[in-house]
Amino acid sequence: MMKITVFGSGYVGLVTGACLADVGNDVLCIDIDQRKIDMLNRGEIPIYEPGLGSIVHANTEAGRLRFTTDIAAGVGHGLFQFIAVGTPPDEDGSADLRYVLAVAQSIGEHIEEYKIVIDKSTVPVGTADKVRDKIEETLAKRNKNIGFDVVSNPEFLKEGAAINDFMKPDRIVIGTDNPRTTELLRTLYTPFNRNHDRLIAMDIRSAELTKYAANAMLATKISFMNELANMAELLGADIEQVRLGIGSDPRIGYSFIYPGCGYGGSCFPKDVQALERTANQIGYEAHLLEAVEKVNNNQKTRLFDKIEKHFGADLNGKTIALWGLAFKPNTDDMRAAPSRMLMEALWKKGVTVKAYDPEAMKEVQRIYGKRRDLILCKSPEEALDNADALAIVTEWKLFRSPNFETIKQKLSSAVIFDGRNLYTPDDLNKLGFTYYSIGRKP
Ligand SMILES: NC(=O)c1ccc[n+]([C@@H]2O[C@H](COP(=O)([O-])OP(=O)(O)OC[C@H]3O[C@@H](n4cnc5c(N)ncnc54)[C@H](O)[C@@H]3O)[C@@H](O)[C@H]2O)c1
């Protein structure tokens, strides 16, 4: 049993805290958001993440997982002090380290004995040095000399599969400059490292860069496919055939080469941007990263462009049924979601959106509030009623095999704009639909 404190009870912090408690540790989760902590203390889970609720409940009941806004108690509790707060984009796209450094300051203000401070947030290379400096500076003001180590331990979990990813990680990256700390972290992660050794120890800067490298590589694969999809449309080729053709090469593989209406979420867009800013700061021109971002921003307008091309520039008074709001299935997260760009473009043109998502209905209301041109529907079918066309933005399982007869009956014209290539064009054409997808002939 180890004593662990986790700062930040969001997607990463809450999953980290819950999973570490689940293997027997004593975990105290800290957040500055009183509302979130109150919810957690009432047994409510502030986010949608499959399987998270039952782990949180089991471990709170067992007394191994607690939540508080008491920062001093947090610093006092754990030998391991995880930082899992947000690192949103700053005005210029670089990672905003305000929250990470606020935690470092809190640790400096309250530390009384040796601690291991672990950066789990995604942070630019050099942040561990900043965290160390901030703690030292705060300790100096207190005239105290207390030992601590700073470790980089980036998180690779995927929203929607976060519990499984944390419990069975494909890698555990530990960046330290102290071999003793590496061993302590090895012990901490032993329960998640039983099948074979997944722990990769390296220097701190390399660990920090590894996280950005992973996300930038995945984003690059998506943008590459989207670029090819756009070309396929112009060339009369079918990108889905091309996908199968290249995925069969083991050097390329089938993962992450689905064309679509762009990547979103809380990680890829901001991490690619932050890495670009890092490149700028060191005087390096990151041509590839810039292109990845540009292609993605362009891709997020593709569905709107298709809608405008089909109906003509005057869209005023039209209604579009929208299936999917979350940036991907199995989450309620709408940060940088392609659905947002589409809805905002449609609203500008006077279009009403009738939206349905299995999990993100509360989130869309939180972001946009009540507005006349956004109708929140209780089912996919309800969204179709009297709509002029259907647009699909998130590939939830529920949308994969719908009743096309119902769709045709309910829509005032049988038109589908599919941003995730869920259906086969020939089948839909036979059923009497005008079907637009990505990288395939209409
Ligand atoms: N979401 C993901 O899938 C994912 C995956 C890997 C890495 N990451 C990285 O992990 C970090 C956290 O991401 P997230 O999605 O969990 O963010 P999030 O916004 O869901 O949660 C961050 C939490 O930190 C809290 N917070 C802010 N300042 C605080 C402070 N001083 N003390 C305590 N709590 C504080 C916020 O109130 C919020 O609840 C980011 O750097 C992100 O890039 C995210």
The ligand as an SDF file (V2000), in Angstrom:
LIG
                    3D

 44 48  0  0  0  0  0  0  0  0999 V2000
   -8.0340   13.4350  -21.6510 N   0  0  0  0  0  0  0  0  0  0  0  0
   -7.1770   12.5650  -22.1770 C   0  0  0  0  0  0  0  0  0  0  0  0
   -7.5450   11.6570  -22.8990 O   0  0  0  0  0  0  0  0  0  0  0  0
   -5.7050   12.6790  -21.8810 C   0  0  0  0  0  0  0  0  0  0  0  0
   -4.8590   11.5990  -22.1670 C   0  0  0  0  0  0  0  0  0  0  0  0
   -3.5090   11.7020  -21.8690 C   0  0  0  0  0  0  0  0  0  0  0  0
   -3.0170   12.8690  -21.3120 C   0  0  0  0  0  0  0  0  0  0  0  0
   -3.8580   13.9130  -21.0640 N   0  0  0  0  0  0  0  0  0  0  0  0
   -3.2930   15.1170  -20.4290 C   0  0  0  0  0  0  0  0  0  0  0  0
   -3.6010   15.0630  -19.0410 O   0  0  0  0  0  0  0  0  0  0  0  0
   -3.8390   16.3750  -18.5400 C   0  0  0  0  0  0  0  0  0  0  0  0
   -5.2180   16.4570  -17.9210 C   0  0  0  0  0  0  0  0  0  0  0  0
   -6.1790   16.2430  -18.9270 O   0  0  0  0  0  0  0  0  0  0  0  0
   -7.7160   15.9710  -18.5920 P   0  0  0  0  0  0  0  0  0  0  0  0
   -8.3710   15.6410  -19.8780 O   0  0  0  0  0  0  0  0  0  0  0  0
   -7.8000   15.0240  -17.4480 O   0  0  0  0  0  0  0  0  0  0  0  0
   -8.1570   17.4360  -18.1040 O   0  0  0  0  0  0  0  0  0  0  0  0
   -9.5060   17.8620  -17.3820 P   0  0  0  0  0  0  0  0  0  0  0  0
   -9.7710   19.2500  -17.8070 O   0  0  0  0  0  0  0  0  0  0  0  0
  -10.5530   16.8160  -17.5710 O   0  0  0  0  0  0  0  0  0  0  0  0
   -9.1210   17.8540  -15.8160 O   0  0  0  0  0  0  0  0  0  0  0  0
   -8.2110   18.7420  -15.2440 C   0  0  0  0  0  0  0  0  0  0  0  0
   -8.6650   18.9970  -13.8050 C   0  0  0  0  0  0  0  0  0  0  0  0
   -7.6430   19.7110  -13.1090 O   0  0  0  0  0  0  0  0  0  0  0  0
   -8.2750   20.5740  -12.1720 C   0  0  0  0  0  0  0  0  0  0  0  0
   -7.3200   21.5650  -11.6740 N   0  0  0  0  0  0  0  0  0  0  0  0
   -6.8660   22.6910  -12.2810 C   0  0  0  0  0  0  0  0  0  0  0  0
   -5.9760   23.3200  -11.4890 N   0  0  0  0  0  0  0  0  0  0  0  0
   -5.8440   22.5790  -10.3590 C   0  0  0  0  0  0  0  0  0  0  0  0
   -5.0580   22.6920   -9.1810 C   0  0  0  0  0  0  0  0  0  0  0  0
   -4.2080   23.7200   -9.0040 N   0  0  0  0  0  0  0  0  0  0  0  0
   -5.1650   21.7510   -8.2370 N   0  0  0  0  0  0  0  0  0  0  0  0
   -6.0120   20.7050   -8.3980 C   0  0  0  0  0  0  0  0  0  0  0  0
   -6.7740   20.5440   -9.4940 N   0  0  0  0  0  0  0  0  0  0  0  0
   -6.7020   21.4590  -10.4640 C   0  0  0  0  0  0  0  0  0  0  0  0
   -9.4420   21.1070  -12.9600 C   0  0  0  0  0  0  0  0  0  0  0  0
  -10.4170   21.6840  -12.1280 O   0  0  0  0  0  0  0  0  0  0  0  0
   -9.9190   19.8660  -13.6910 C   0  0  0  0  0  0  0  0  0  0  0  0
  -10.8950   19.1650  -12.9420 O   0  0  0  0  0  0  0  0  0  0  0  0
   -3.6280   17.3140  -19.7310 C   0  0  0  0  0  0  0  0  0  0  0  0
   -2.3040   17.7640  -19.7350 O   0  0  0  0  0  0  0  0  0  0  0  0
   -3.8660   16.4190  -20.9230 C   0  0  0  0  0  0  0  0  0  0  0  0
   -3.2030   16.8610  -22.0660 O   0  0  0  0  0  0  0  0  0  0  0  0
   -5.1930   13.8370  -21.3140 C   0  0  0  0  0  0  0  0  0  0  0  0
  1  2  1  0
  2  3  2  0
  2  4  1  0
  4  5  1  0
  4 44  2  0
  5  6  2  0
  6  7  1  0
  7  8  2  0
  8  9  1  0
  8 44  1  0
  9 10  1  0
  9 42  1  0
 10 11  1  0
 11 12  1  0
 11 40  1  0
 12 13  1  0
 13 14  1  0
 14 15  2  0
 14 16  1  0
 14 17  1  0
 17 18  1  0
 18 19  2  0
 18 20  1  0
 18 21  1  0
 21 22  1  0
 22 23  1  0
 23 24  1  0
 23 38  1  0
 24 25  1  0
 25 26  1  0
 25 36  1  0
 26 27  1  0
 26 35  1  0
 27 28  2  0
 28 29  1  0
 29 30  1  0
 29 35  2  0
 30 31  1  0
 30 32  2  0
 32 33  1  0
 33 34  2  0
 34 35  1  0
 36 37  1  0
 36 38  1  0
 38 39  1  0
 40 41  1  0
 40 42  1  0
 42 43  1  0
M  CHG  2   8   1  16  -1
M  END
$$$$
